[in-house]
């Protein structure tokens, strides 16, 4: 009675319940994800329509002839840019000249609708049981990932039809219940993309034999119809080009991510290459379908579809970038017994499918075979060797739980701002760490270069103006020692050689060594130190972007000698192979000094002996001497580097809380008992 409202309804004396708050957060997250998907879609449209005509939808433009769309003189394949089957051309024949002006807009928005439909079907096809949170958030997440993926972006840019076969297969496998309609949809997809016929084997061996027969019949009917309507084009495609081989570009081009293309890039040719391709392709197809059948019977039909699609990518003579969506679907597979290992496979797939291969691996000749075939290797691994967990595994739903350190008390009530970023006691997955470090550094390089408009010449005037500003400030503060230090070192040969070597060699070696030791010996401190370094580097990128600065060696009237790169022509400076790949005007703040100071502080904090701490603090001292003596930085650049490092540690404290300094002994004990922990899954 006392808690009754005036309306007579019982009041909630303690406000909204925990369940209400969870539902509210879930609704907010869902809305945010849908807004993100819309923004990505708008962005993709803007990129396509904002590109001058003739540079966009280039494949679509090849279908337009003087007598209307696809009414070209001679064969569709005269230019070799049309890579579709004759049946694809037949389907698009009804388009007329009247539709040409609106064709680009209609095709772009139509492709976006197909991608949205594909994301909805993928969300519906997730293996059960699916939690309510996953079910609500899966669709916008799937659509966003599809929009970001290289195959969808490539299909939108070129005006390709590659989204259609994937959607038709998923509709036939997950939406349509009638076996005739399901087989017809998959057969129609095979008529558009012949390697989709591999799904007939999946249907057959999973007991859907009538649907498999309908798939083959639909494919045969569509192909025969196209042959009857366009015999010359059909002969060109199926006989002269052997099912499309040679269309769309050279078969050994990097864009061809099939086994055939990889063998050609390795230098094989002739009967040896053909025999090897056929034998390896048959083995991959058999093993891929066998694994897909096993996972389909386990209740993971979406994963089975993805594996079959990955096998089709490998065995196709030509698989262009816009035809690689099957690899992205393999992200649904679960790999690893530990909760900390679950992110490795999905992160690797997402990186491969959304980023250029050059960002994945360093620019080293020995790694070119891996870099040039990154998507092919991902598809091959998914189809043949990745140990996806079956649903019968006790680790499928309840992996070995991650162990966390006890939170350290803070001086401020709202710290940490992100309490879910807890201090993990065990080592993170090494492969995942290496992937993230490599991609983060590649992104850092790209942003660093883009800060001057993509070239060093673009930012020269502004950077030299800022250099004069810094010099004036240093003269006012009486710390303009760059010219004196540079010429003093140049006169002493061994000292010059020492500082040149230190500048070029220790910038990467020492931070990577510190990270490696922390990873192996002190995993809790590793995460704290890695996050602080990442935040510091992010702050430095802001500085590069807002304040491009010429170093002393690139100031024409200062007279500083470039001891590392030699005497420079200031209009066209030359610093070796990195001339076109680095931003030489990213001097403020100095990450040479910033990273060295980070190393010194981390060593001073975590090292157990005083001499180790002292040795660690010598590194930033030598580094600041080297960057000034070689003419690569101003003194104030080092001050800026120190500022971003302090900011990095501060952001780490703000977001994640204090360093869990009392957890080291617990971490060692936890790492020493992995065998016992793996005997049975921990409760979630």
Buried (B, 14 or more C-beta within 10 A) or exposed (E): EEEEEEEEEEEEEEEEEEEEEEEEEBEEBBEEBBEBBBEBBEEBBEEBEEEEEEEBBBBBBBBBBEEBBBBBEEBBBEEBBBBBBBBBBBBBBEBEEEEBEEBBEEBBEEBBEBBBBBBBBBBBBBBEEEEEEEBBBBBBBBBBBBBBBBBBBBBBBBBBBBBBBBBBBBBBBBBBEEBBBBBBBBBBBBBBBBBBBBBBBBBBBBEBBBBBBBBBBBBEBBBEBBBEBBEEBBBBBBEEBEBBBBBBBEBBBBBBBBBBBBBBBBEBEEEEBEEBBEEBBEEBBEBBBBBBBBBBBBBBBBBBBBBBBBBBBBBBBBBBBBBBBBBBBBBBBBBBBBBBBBBBBBBBBBBBBBBEBEBBBEEEEEEEEEBBBBBBBBBBBBBBEBEBBBBEBEBBEBBBBBBBBEEBEEEEEEBBEEEEBBBBBBBBBEEBBEBBBBBBBBBBBBBBBBBBEEEBEBBBEBBBEBBEEBBEBBEEEEEBBBBEBBBEBBEEEEBBEBBBEBBEEBBEEBBEEBBEBBBEBBBBBBBBBBBBBBBBBBBBBBBBBEBBBBBBBBBEEBEBBBBBBEEBEEEEBEBEEEEEEBBBBBBBBBBBBBBBBBBBBBBBBBBEEEEEBEBBBEBBEBBBBBBBBBBBBBBBBBBBBBBBBBBBBBBBBBBBBBBBBEBBEBBEEBBEEEEEBEEEBBEE
